[in-house]
Amino acid sequence: MQNVNFCGPFDYFDRRLEEEQMEQIARTLFAGTTCMFSRKRKVDISNETFKRKKSGSDTNESSYSLRDFGLTELEPDQNTRMFIEKYIRKRLRIRLNKEVFSPSLLLHFQDLQTIFGASEKLLNLLESSGYREPTPIQRQVIPCMLNDMQVLACSMTGSGKTLAFVIPIIIKLLKHRSECLGNNKSLHAVILEPTKELVLQTERVIRSTTVDLDIESYSLTSKVASDSDILTVDIIVATPFSLLSALRQDKVDLSGLSDLVIDEADKMFEEQFLEQIDEILSYCSSNSVYKHLFSATLPDKVESMARTFIDDPVRIIVGKGSGNGSFSCIDTIDQQLKFTGNEAGKRFALEELFRNGIAAPVLIFVQDKKRVTDLSRLLERMKISASYIHADCSQEHRVRAVNDFKKGIVTALVTSDLLCRGMDFRCVRTVINYDFPTSLNTYIHRIGRTGRAGRKGVAISFFGEEDREMLRPIANFIVACGAQLPDWILSLPSPSRNQKRKLERRPPKRGEILPPDHS
């Protein structure tokens, strides 16, 4: 049990499904017992082929893993496998919009070789990179993409979405290359990200999983020089603007493209990116391009827009839904609301948190660039080692600030919403929303910088009277994640659609972060 504090403690229940529970499900299913799937349906899977093969060394129950049950090697009949997959989906909270083929669930990475023909070298690379077992989103997305299905996927931050699309891209690329006998090299996949930082991070994941596989990836983060060569690589990771620049100068050819991935889809379908993505799609001359969307949130508006250019996608939602479109609840994070009243209250609350021993490293979000620099100065005056990053910082400064934060050279990193999406800071233990977010979408992405890959984290959000309009939607989300909040918060009026749009365009006016004698 954890606490969500709002002028006092409230219970917060952590309902994360542990891997041991997952293995117990499989152990029950394959041990010849009768399973109750629902009150109305009783299924007996006591066939001898599903019994686990015992050996003299298999005496330690805690040492079993999913591969011990031999599901893929024993090849159960399709109906039984479909039932098993359906049962496991229910337990892992994997929801689909339609029935799909069987087998369609990756029980362990060994399935990549036994079912999809992946090389032993790729499996070894995954293991050496620390990937032992697939996460829920990977279990469902990878088989769908490898069976040439277009995917629209939503899963909480830090759940392994990047690897979920990188693995099938690599396997399909290697398979295509072997069928073509290594000839006629062309661009196989494009991955679009909203920021330079995400482009570089995604490309690092690709490089770590393609060592010695003779796969060439390239990151495009700026406008292509007119005198540069045509890019003849296998995978390009880019921002929409940088890719469009290369396409307009004929530096990139999408005619042979197989897969197009749009990551952080909720951000990419905002007005600033939408026209660029439309133009990029016009360069995809082949009708056989498979398009995939990934995000931690999937509002109804984004989903309806996505379906205008993705035909009949498999919609995959992992985690508890909050009832607000498709938002995956985050149950590895202790979410706290703190009323601070005004800027003086924020300064006091921040100093108190650090004085009482806040769990570091700490990522702090504020509303705009000026407030980023002001808060970093305030932390400096508090004798707290901190760095900062915002949109106007040079690339050199960004890289140095991020690296210092990851290495623990600084305790805190102050930023605007530039870093609230996708950046994988596995070290972050605490997120502070110094300025209350202006949308639920932003809130989810901000707090998702902690509690990643199953680790526990804390997210603390300061709020005052100026944040009244957005308090109710975010409080609803926190409650949907298992917390309890006072009734008066949950009875506040929800903002209208026009109010939400206005807030996103024009955030509330706030006082000065620095006190008058320090400005």
N, C-alpha and C positions, 0 to 999 in steps of 0.2 A: 504494500500500500504506500502511496506517495501523497504529497499534499499539494493542492492548488490553493494559494493564499490570496484571499481578498479580504483584507482587514481581519484575518483569522484563517484557520485551517479548514479545508474541505477535502473530503475523501476523493482520491483519484485511483482508479483500479487499472492495473497493468494487466492486459489480457493477451499479451503476445504469446503466440503458439510456439513453444520450444521445439527444437529439433527432436528431442527425446520423445515428445508426444507424437510427432509425425512418424517416427520409427515404430512406436507402439501400435499405431493404426495399421501400418503395413504388417507388423508382426501378427496382429490379430487376424487380418485378412488372409494371410498366407498360412496360418497355422491350422486350417481346417475347421474353424469355428463358424457358427452361424451368426451373421451380423445383422443388426437392426438398422436399416438405412432410414426408415421413417416408421411411423406408427402403423401405416397401412401396408408397407412392403417388407417382406422378410426374404432374405436371399441366403441360400446355403452355398458356400464355395468350398466344400470339403473335399473336392477332387484331389487325389494324391499328387497330381502334378504341381499343386500349389504349396505342398508342404515343404518346409525348409529342410535342405539336406544337412544332416548333422555330421560333424566331424569331431575327432578327439580334441582338437584345439578350440572348438567353439563352445566354451563353457562359461565365458564371461558375458552376461547379458548386456552389460553396458558398452561392450565393444562392437555390438552389431551396428551396421549401417544399412542403408536402403539397398545397396547392391547385394547384400547377403541373401535377400529373398528371391533372387534369380528371376525376376519378372520378365525381363527381356530375353534372357537365355532360354527359358522354358516355353516361351511363346504361348500364353494362354489364348483361348478362343476370343474372338473380337468382342462378343457380348459381355463376357466376364471382365475383360480389361476395361471396357467402357464403364462398367459399373464401378470398378475400383477407382478409376480416374475421377468419376463423378463424386465419389465419396471423399476422396482426398481434396478435390477442389472445394468442397463444402467446408472441410476443416481448415483449409488455408485461405478461405474467403476469396477464392478466384471465381469471378463471375464472367460469363460469356453471353453474348447476345443471341447465339444460335448454337445448335449442335454441330460439332466438328468431327472429323475423322478420328479413328483410333488406330495406332497409338497417337495421342496428341499431347501427352504430358511427359516432360523430361524428369524422370525420377532421380537420376544422377548423371554426372557428366559422361560416364561410360556409355550411356545411350547414344551419345554423339557418334561413337565409333560403331557400336553394334547395330544401330538402326539407320543412321544417316551416313555412314562410311567415312567419318572424319579420321584424320591420320593420328597415329600414336604420338607424333611430334606435337600436335596441337594440344592433346590431352596433357602431355608433360609440361607444356608451356603454361597451361591453366593452373596446374598443380604448383609449379615453381613460382607462379605469381601470387599464390595464396588462395586460389579459388578451389575450395574443397568440394562443396555441394552447391547446386544451383539454388537461387532464391526463388520465392513463389512466382514473381513476374518472369524470371528466366525459364522456369519450368514450363510456362504456357506459351510465351512469345516465341522462343527458339524453334519449337516444332512447327508452329504456324508459318513462320517466315521460311523455314526450310522446305515446306510444302507449298511454296509460292502463293501464300495467302497474304493479302494486304491487312495491316494491323493498325488498330487505333487503341493505344494502350495507356492506361492511367494507373499509377502506383505511387505510393508515398515516396518522398525524397529519401535518398540513401538506400533504395531497395534494389539497386543493381540494374537499372534500366539501360545504362550505356552498354554494358556487356551483353545485355539481352539482344541488342541489335547488331553489335560488333561480331559476335560468334557466328550467327548465320551468314552474315556478309562474307566472312572469311571462308567458311565451308563452301558456299556457293561459288565463290571466286576460284578456289582451288579445283573444284569439280569442273567448272567451265574450262579452266586452263587445261586440265587433263584431257577433256573431250576434244579440245581444239589442238591438242599436241603442242601447246605452248606458243602457237602462232597467233598472229593478228591481235596483238595486245591493244586493249582499249580501256577507257575509263569504265570501271565496273559499278562503283557506288559513290554517291554524294551524300554527305551528312551536313545538314544546315543547323547552325547554332546561333543564338542571338548576340553573343558577346565574344570578344577575342579570347578572353580567359577560358571560356568553355570550349572554343575551337582547339586551343592548345592542350587542354586537359583531355579531351576526347581523343586527340591524335596520339597522346602519350599512352592511353589505354590500348589503342590499335598497335602501336609499336611494341608494347610489352607482350602482346599476344601473337605477334607475327615474326618474332626473332627466328632467323634461319628458314623462314618459309618463302623467301623470295617474293614478298609482297611489298610494294612501294606505296606509302601514303604521303600526303602533302597537306599542310595547313595553310589556308588562305585567310589572312587577317587584314589585308589592306589592298588598296587599288593596285592592279598589276601594271608594271611598267610597259610602255608600248614597245620597247625593244627586247623584251624578254622572250624566251622560247615558248613554243607550245607545250603545255603540260601533258606529258604522256606517263601518267601514273595509274595505279589501280584504284585508289580510294582518295577522294578529296574531302577534307573537312573545312568548312568555310562559313563566314557570315554571309547573309544574302547579298549585301552590297558588294563585298569583295568578289563573290562568284559572278555576280552580274557584270562587274567590270571586266572580268576575264572573258566572259561569253561575248560581250559586245566587241571585244578586240580579237575574237576568234582564237583565243589562247586555250580554250577548253572546248572539247567536243563531246556533247551528250548523246550523240546518235546511237552509241552502243551501250547506253546506261542500262543497268539491270535493277538497281535498288536506289530509291531516294528516301532518305530519312529526314523528317523534320522534328528535331528535338525541341523541348520546351514549347510545345505547340500553342499553349494558351498565350504566350508572349508573341510568338511568331504570327499569330492571326490578329494582332493589333494593327491599327491603321498604318503605322510607320513601316511595317514589314510586308503588309499584304500585297501591295502593288509590285514589290520586288519579287515576291514568291510567284505571283501570277506570271510575270515576265520570264522567270526562270523556267516555269513549267512549259512555256511556249517553245523553249529550245529543245524539249524532250520529244523528238520526232517519232521515236519508237512507241508503239502502243503496248509494248510488253514491259514497260517500266513499272515495277512494284513500288507503291508509295506507302509509307508508314509514318504514323504520328505517335509521339511519346510525350507524356507530361505528368506532373504530379497532381494537376487539377484539370478537369475537363468540363467546363461550364457548358450549358446547353447551347449557347450562342456559338461557341467554338466548335462543338461537335456538328452542329447543323452546317456550318461553313465548310468543315472538313469533308463532309459527305458530298459536297458539290464537285470535288475533284478526286475522291477515292471511291471507286465502285465496290459496293458490297464488302466493306471491311469486317474483319472479326474484331468486335469491341471487347477488350479485355480490361476488367477493373479488378484490382487486387486491394484487399483491405476493407475495413468497415466504411460504409458510405455515411456522409453526414446529413444527407437529405438536401444539400445545396448543389444541385447538378451532380457531377461526379467528382467529389473531393474525398480522397482517401485519408481517413483519420490516422493520426500519428500517435501510437500508443507507447513509444519508447521515450517520449518527452514529457517531463513534468512541467505543465504549462501554468504560469502564474500571472495574475493581473494585480497591478499595484496602483492605487490611486495616489497621484503625486500633487494634484492641484494646479501647480504652475511650474515655471522654470526653476525657481528656487527650490521647490519640492523635489524636482528631478535631480538637481545637484546634490541635495542632501541624501536622497535615496541611493544614488550612485555611489557616493562616498561611503555610505553605511554598508553597502554590499561588499565593497572591496575591503573595508575595515574588518568586517566579520568573516572574511576568508572565502570569497566567492570561488567556485571551481573554475580554474583557468585551463586552457586559453579561453578568452572571452571575445565574441564577435558582437559589435555594437552597431545598430542601424539607426540612422537619422534621415531627415527628410530631403535635404539638398546638399549641394557641394559646400556652400558657406558653412553650414552647420557641421559638416564633416571636419573641416579645419578648426572651427571653434571648439568642438568637443575634444579634438586631439590636444589642443592647447590647454583645455581645462584638466585633462588627465595628466598632462605634463606637470601642471601646477600641483596636482594631488600626489606627485611623485610616483605615478604609475607608468611603467614603460609601455608605450603604445605607438602604433604606426597608423597610417590612414591611406585610403585609396578612393578616388572618385573619377568621374568620366574625363576630367581635364588633365589628369596625371599622365605623365609620359609612360611609354611602355616599359622603359628601364625602371622607373619608380614603382610601377605596378608589380613587376616581377620581384623586385627587391623586397617590397612590403609583404607580399604574399609568402615569399620564402622565409623572411624573418619570423613571420607569424607561425608558419608550419614548423620551423626549427626551435621555437620556444625562445627566441631572442627577445621578443616583446610579449607582454602578457595579453594585450588587447589590440584588436584591429578595428578601427572605426571606418564605416563605409556608408554610402548611399545604397539604393537598391541595385546598384551595379553587380554586387556579389550575392544577391539573394537567390539566384537561380543556378542550380546544377553544380556549382563549385563544390568539389569533394574535399572538405576540410574534416577528415576523420578525427582530427585531434580536438575539435571544438567541443567543449563541455558545457558552455553556457552561451546563450544568445540573449542579448538585451535589446528590446525595441525601445530605445530612448524616446523616439518619436513614434507614436502609435500609427500603424499602417493605415492606409486609406482604402484598402480593399481586402476582402478575405483571401483572394488570390495571393496578394503580396504577403499577407501574414503567414500563409502556409509555406510559401517558398522561403521566407526569412527564417522561421523557426526550424525549417528542414535542414539548416546547415549544421545542426546538432542532432544527436540521436540517430546517427547514420549506421547502416550495416548492423543493426541490432544492438548497438551500444546505447547506454542511457544518457540523457542530456536534460538540461533545464532551459526553459524559455521564459523570460520575465518581460512583461510589457507594461510600461508606464502609461498612464492615461490621465487626462484632465477633462474639464468641462468642454473644451473645444473638440474632443474626440467622441462626444455623445452619439453622433449619427452612426458611426461604424462599430460602436460597442456591442450592439445586439447581435449582428451577424457573426462576429468573432466569438462572442460568448456562446452562441448556439453551437459553433464548431467545437469549442472546448468541451462543452457538455456532451456532445456526440462522441467525443473521444474518451468518455468515462468519468469526467470530473463533475463536481457539484458546485454550483454558484448560487448566490442569493436570488430569490424570486424577483426582486425589484429590477435586477439587471435583465432577466429573461422576459420581463414584461415591458421593457422599453420599446418604443415603436421602431419597427424596421425601416431603414431608409428606402425611399422610392427609387425607381430606376434612374430618374433624372438626378436625384440627389447623389447617387453612386457615381454617375458619369461626371457630375460637377466636381465631386471630391477628387476623382482621379486626375481631372484636368487642372484643378486649382486646389491644392492641399490647404488645410487651415493655416491661418497666420499664427505664428508662434513668437513668443518673446525671445530675447537674446539669451544664448546659452551662457556666455561669460557674464559674470556680475559686473556692474558699472565700473568698479575700481580695477578690473582686469581687462577691459575691452581695449 
